[in-house]
Amino acid sequence: MDQMFRVVAWAAVALLTVLSLVPGHWRPHLVASGHVEHFIAYFLTSSAFVLAYRGWTKAVLTALCLSSYSGIMEIMQLSIPGRHGQLSDFLISSTGACVGAALLSIVLLILHPVES
């Protein structure tokens, strides 16, 4: 099962990359707000990573890496026609990554408590 989540997690990163770096008119818009799209995309990606690579340390690493990744994507968008890198997009994406990692970690802890 972990292998399936790993494939999903890395496929989500690939999809984030493509959707972040294509020209603006090529990117599909699924909801009215770009901020909602950013939050959901990074929330789901971090959730997949937490399911694939279990543990608090890996969840924190996931949140940090995806937050950094979202910043890199925003910077790269500055050179793509029809795209714009924005601090607000970075903050929303990072929030989605952190909330997804934290929430899924808590859910997993509740469903599978660590025995002492």
C-alpha positions as CSV (number, residue, x, y, z in Angstrom):
1,M,0.0,0.0,0.0
2,D,2.9,2.4,0.8
3,Q,4.2,1.8,-2.7
4,M,0.9,2.9,-4.2
5,F,0.9,6.1,-2.1
6,R,4.6,6.8,-3.1
7,V,3.6,6.6,-6.8
8,V,0.7,8.9,-6.2
9,A,2.8,11.4,-4.2
10,W,5.5,11.6,-6.8
11,A,3.0,11.8,-9.6
12,A,1.4,14.7,-7.7
13,V,4.8,16.5,-7.6
14,A,5.2,15.9,-11.4
15,L,1.7,17.3,-12.0
16,L,2.4,20.3,-9.8
17,T,5.5,20.9,-11.8
18,V,3.7,20.8,-15.2
19,L,0.8,22.9,-14.0
20,S,3.1,25.4,-12.4
21,L,5.4,25.8,-15.4
22,V,3.1,25.8,-18.5
23,P,2.0,29.1,-20.0
24,G,-1.0,30.6,-18.3
25,H,-3.5,29.9,-21.1
26,W,-2.6,26.2,-21.1
27,R,-3.3,25.6,-17.4
28,P,-6.8,24.4,-16.5
29,H,-8.7,26.2,-13.8
30,L,-10.8,23.9,-11.6
31,V,-12.3,26.3,-9.1
32,A,-12.9,30.1,-9.2
33,S,-10.1,31.0,-6.8
34,G,-6.4,30.3,-7.7
35,H,-5.7,30.4,-3.9
36,V,-8.1,27.6,-3.3
37,E,-6.5,25.6,-6.1
38,H,-3.0,26.1,-4.6
39,F,-4.2,25.1,-1.1
40,I,-5.9,22.0,-2.3
41,A,-3.1,20.9,-4.6
42,Y,-0.4,21.2,-1.9
43,F,-2.7,19.8,0.8
44,L,-3.4,16.6,-1.3
45,T,0.2,16.3,-2.3
46,S,1.5,16.5,1.3
47,S,-1.2,14.1,2.4
48,A,-0.1,11.5,-0.2
49,F,3.5,11.9,1.1
50,V,2.5,11.4,4.7
51,L,0.6,8.2,3.7
52,A,3.6,7.0,1.7
53,Y,6.3,7.9,4.2
54,R,4.9,7.5,7.7
55,G,6.2,9.2,10.8
56,W,6.3,12.7,12.4
57,T,9.9,13.5,11.2
58,K,8.9,12.6,7.6
59,A,5.7,14.7,7.9
60,V,7.7,17.7,9.0
61,L,10.2,17.1,6.2
62,T,7.4,16.8,3.7
63,A,5.9,20.1,4.8
64,L,9.3,21.9,4.6
65,C,10.2,20.4,1.2
66,L,6.8,21.1,-0.4
67,S,6.9,24.7,1.0
68,S,10.3,25.2,-0.4
69,Y,9.2,23.6,-3.7
70,S,6.2,26.0,-3.9
71,G,8.6,28.9,-3.5
72,I,10.8,27.6,-6.3
73,M,7.8,27.2,-8.6
74,E,6.6,30.7,-7.9
75,I,10.1,32.1,-8.7
76,M,10.3,30.1,-11.9
77,Q,6.9,31.4,-13.0
78,L,8.4,34.9,-13.3
79,S,9.9,33.9,-16.6
80,I,6.9,32.1,-18.1
81,P,4.5,34.0,-20.4
82,G,1.1,34.5,-18.9
83,R,2.3,33.4,-15.4
84,H,3.2,35.5,-12.4
85,G,5.0,34.4,-9.2
86,Q,3.3,35.8,-6.2
87,L,4.1,35.8,-2.5
88,S,0.5,35.1,-1.7
89,D,0.5,32.0,-3.9
90,F,3.6,30.8,-2.1
91,L,2.0,31.4,1.3
92,I,-1.2,29.6,0.4
93,S,0.6,26.6,-1.1
94,S,2.9,26.3,1.9
95,T,-0.1,26.5,4.2
96,G,-1.8,23.7,2.3
97,A,1.4,21.6,2.5
98,C,1.7,22.2,6.3
99,V,-1.9,21.6,7.1
100,G,-2.1,18.5,5.0
101,A,1.0,17.0,6.6
102,A,-0.1,17.9,10.1
103,L,-3.7,16.8,9.7
104,L,-2.9,13.5,8.1
105,S,-0.3,12.8,10.7
106,I,-2.8,13.4,13.5
107,V,-5.4,11.2,11.8
108,L,-2.8,8.4,11.4
109,L,-1.8,8.7,15.0
110,I,-5.5,8.5,16.1
111,L,-6.2,5.5,13.8
112,H,-2.9,3.7,14.7
113,P,-1.7,4.9,18.1
114,V,2.0,4.3,18.9
115,E,2.3,1.7,21.7
116,S,4.7,2.5,24.5
